[in-house]
Amino acid sequence: MPNWCYTTYRFRGNKDELDVLHDKIVEWISSSTMKTDFGDPWLGNIVIGAGFKDRIDNPDQDLNIRCRGTLADISDLSCDNHGDYSFDLWTETAWAPMAKMWDLVIEALELKTVGFTFSAEEGGCEIFWIYDPHNYGDFKDEEVYIDASGDNKVEDICGYYTKKTAIEILNEFFGTSFEKLEDFETLCEEYESEHEDSFISIHEFEFDNELGD
């Protein structure tokens, strides 16, 4: 059984083109083109809807498109204070984000203005990636994830932060004055050994402009 990668995508572009993409995605996951354990939300339904059925499980790795997973949810279009339109969607996929399929979908629909960013997490393989090739600045406040569980005190620091804020929170928690995230590694290990059923782990997101899968 795979580890599941949880990815948040944000699509940006011209409103009319985003409407086309959003409507097509919703249409393609409204029914299944072939039977799978994933059901209608299977990402393969989107790949097939875009005309790339032959690229699913293709033995040619240059052509193969990975889509083992589901679309968990999709938001409506929104407009920010600058008049820029976007919508988000969330996927659960085996091991990795499987983001290349979205480039194919955008190309197939001939959407000239649409681009996307994503933030992906799969803790088992230490995947903490942010993809932002267009420098939209999405997820800029989520540079670090502090995963913490146990008593109320430690659970209060669990969350997503900028690197600067994460260091401040950890210094306050441990009563230290460190300047680097790696300086807290030993303290986290000691805390776990000294507090039964508690842990703190620090995950810094890697900013990468390569889709990678």
C-alpha positions in Angstrom: 0.0 0.0 0.0 1.5 3.4 -1.0 2.1 6.4 1.2 -0.3 9.1 0.2 0.9 12.5 -1.0 -1.4 15.4 -0.2 -1.2 18.3 -2.6 -2.8 21.7 -2.8 -2.9 23.2 -6.3 -3.7 26.8 -7.2 -4.6 27.6 -10.8 -4.3 31.2 -11.9 -5.1 33.0 -15.2 -7.7 34.7 -17.2 -11.2 34.3 -15.8 -12.7 32.9 -19.0 -9.9 30.3 -19.4 -10.1 29.3 -15.7 -13.8 28.8 -16.1 -13.1 26.4 -19.0 -10.6 24.4 -17.0 -12.7 24.3 -13.8 -15.8 23.2 -15.7 -14.0 20.5 -17.6 -12.4 19.1 -14.5 -15.8 18.9 -12.8 -17.3 17.3 -15.9 -14.6 14.7 -16.2 -14.9 13.6 -12.6 -18.7 13.4 -12.7 -18.5 9.8 -14.1 -15.9 7.1 -14.7 -14.6 6.3 -18.1 -13.3 3.0 -16.8 -13.7 1.0 -13.6 -11.1 1.5 -10.9 -11.0 1.4 -7.1 -10.7 5.2 -7.1 -14.2 5.7 -8.5 -15.3 8.9 -10.3 -12.7 11.2 -8.6 -9.8 9.2 -10.2 -7.3 11.5 -11.8 -7.2 9.2 -14.7 -10.7 10.3 -15.7 -9.3 13.8 -16.1 -6.3 12.5 -18.2 -8.7 10.5 -20.4 -11.1 13.4 -20.7 -8.2 15.6 -22.0 -7.5 13.0 -24.7 -4.5 11.1 -23.2 -5.8 7.7 -22.4 -2.9 6.1 -24.3 -0.4 7.7 -21.9 -1.7 6.1 -18.8 0.6 3.2 -17.8 2.5 3.7 -21.1 5.7 1.6 -21.1 7.5 4.5 -22.7 8.6 6.5 -19.7 8.8 9.6 -21.9 5.1 9.3 -22.7 3.8 7.8 -19.4 1.6 10.0 -17.3 1.1 9.1 -13.7 -2.4 9.6 -12.3 -2.7 7.1 -9.4 -4.9 9.0 -7.0 -8.0 11.1 -6.6 -9.2 14.6 -6.7 -10.3 15.2 -3.1 -12.0 18.6 -3.6 -12.1 21.6 -5.8 -13.0 25.2 -4.9 -15.0 27.8 -6.8 -13.3 30.6 -8.7 -12.3 33.5 -6.5 -10.9 37.0 -7.2 -8.4 38.7 -4.9 -8.0 42.4 -4.1 -5.8 42.9 -7.2 -8.5 41.5 -9.6 -6.6 38.2 -10.1 -8.7 35.0 -10.5 -7.8 31.6 -9.2 -9.2 28.3 -7.9 -7.7 25.6 -5.7 -8.0 21.8 -5.9 -6.7 19.1 -3.6 -5.4 15.7 -4.6 -4.4 12.5 -2.8 -1.8 10.5 -4.9 0.5 7.6 -4.4 4.0 8.6 -3.3 4.3 11.9 -5.3 2.3 14.9 -6.5 1.9 13.6 -10.1 1.7 17.2 -11.3 2.8 16.7 -15.0 -0.8 15.7 -15.9 -2.0 19.2 -15.3 0.5 20.6 -17.9 -1.0 18.2 -20.4 -4.6 19.2 -19.6 -3.8 22.9 -19.9 -2.1 22.3 -23.2 -4.9 20.2 -24.5 -7.5 22.8 -23.7 -5.3 25.5 -25.3 -5.3 27.7 -22.3 -2.7 30.4 -22.9 -2.9 32.3 -19.6 -3.3 29.5 -17.1 -0.5 28.4 -14.8 -0.4 26.7 -11.5 1.5 26.3 -8.2 1.3 23.6 -5.7 2.3 22.6 -2.2 2.9 18.8 -1.7 3.4 16.7 1.4 4.3 13.0 1.8 6.1 12.6 5.2 7.2 9.0 4.7 9.5 10.0 1.9 10.2 13.5 3.3 8.4 15.2 0.4 7.7 18.8 1.3 7.7 20.7 -2.0 6.5 24.0 -3.2 6.3 24.6 -6.9 6.0 28.2 -8.1 7.7 28.7 -11.4 5.8 31.9 -12.2 6.6 33.5 -8.9 3.0 34.0 -7.9 4.1 33.9 -4.2 1.5 31.3 -3.3 2.3 29.3 -0.1 5.0 31.8 0.9 3.7 31.7 4.4 4.1 27.9 4.6 7.9 27.5 4.4 8.0 25.3 7.4 5.7 22.7 8.9 6.1 21.9 12.6 4.5 18.6 13.3 3.9 18.2 17.0 1.6 16.0 19.1 1.3 15.2 22.7 0.3 17.5 25.6 -1.5 20.7 25.0 1.7 22.8 25.2 3.4 20.9 22.4 0.3 20.7 20.2 -0.1 24.5 20.3 3.1 24.9 18.2 1.9 22.5 15.4 1.3 24.3 12.2 2.6 26.0 9.1 4.9 29.1 9.3 7.5 31.2 7.6 11.0 30.2 8.5 11.5 33.2 10.7 8.3 32.6 12.6 9.0 28.9 13.1 12.4 29.8 14.6 10.8 32.3 17.0 8.1 29.8 18.1 10.7 27.0 18.7 13.0 29.3 20.6 10.0 30.3 22.8 9.0 26.7 23.3 12.5 25.5 24.2 13.8 28.6 25.9 16.7 29.0 23.4 18.0 31.7 21.1 19.0 29.6 18.0 19.1 31.2 14.6 18.8 28.0 12.4 16.2 25.3 12.2 18.7 22.5 12.2 19.8 23.7 15.7 16.6 22.4 17.1 17.0 18.8 15.9 18.7 17.5 19.0 16.2 19.3 21.3 13.3 17.7 19.4 14.8 14.2 19.8 15.4 14.8 23.5 11.8 16.1 24.0 10.5 12.9 22.4 12.6 10.7 24.6 11.6 12.6 27.8 7.9 12.9 27.1 6.0 9.7 26.4 3.5 9.9 23.5 4.8 13.3 22.4 6.9 14.4 19.5 8.1 17.4 17.5 9.4 17.2 14.0 10.4 20.1 11.7 9.9 20.0 8.0 11.2 22.8 5.8 9.6 23.0 2.4 11.8 22.8 -0.7 11.1 25.4 -3.4 11.5 23.6 -6.7 10.5 24.7 -10.2 10.8 21.2 -11.7 7.6 19.1 -11.7 9.7 16.1 -10.8 7.3 13.2 -11.8 
